Amino acid sequence: MSYLDVKRIFVKTSPVARSRKTAERDHVDRFLEGISADLPADLDLTVEGIVERIQGINRRIKRMHDETLDQMGLIFNDWHVLTSLHWAGEPYRRSAGELARHTDLTSGAMTSRLDALESQGFVRRLRDPDDRRSVLVELTEKGRQKHDEAMDIQGKKEALLAEALTDREKEELNGLLRRVMVTLERKYPGKHD
């Protein structure tokens, strides 16, 4: 008596081809399978799978990040300001206008964020010695510690993204995503590219 290998038939014949390396299915496989009959015949389901997976991963990364910020008692704009100051390098200063541009905040919203962060001891405002009309914002030691702690927590969560991959697969995926990003950046440049 011979048995029919259903998994092998599905991989070869399904319009939503799964990886030959894994029998696991994700929500995207089920979603595309459910709607494939209603999609235009010339729609590439492989591309749809890539787009759906990237969007799903992005939503989960955002949820992890929001969870970290909540745990740290921060909101996204606080994090953006602290990160922008940290990435400025020592002495961890930027002008308020430069910070507003880096964080995509209006000057009013930036003032509100700086007031809140200053009251918590994470930043301090200083007169710009080169331009007395301008204010410099400096990340305090307490602000650096808060930023580093949040980075550590988030970094551990983000490591989960690559748990299923070998080191070689991580490099391959990073290279493939870079090629996709370069192609998209040419056609749709981002504000901070």
Beta strands, then each sheet from edge to edge (+ up, - down):
strand 1: 93-95
strand 2: 123-128
strand 3: 131-139
sheet 1: 1+ 3- 2+
end
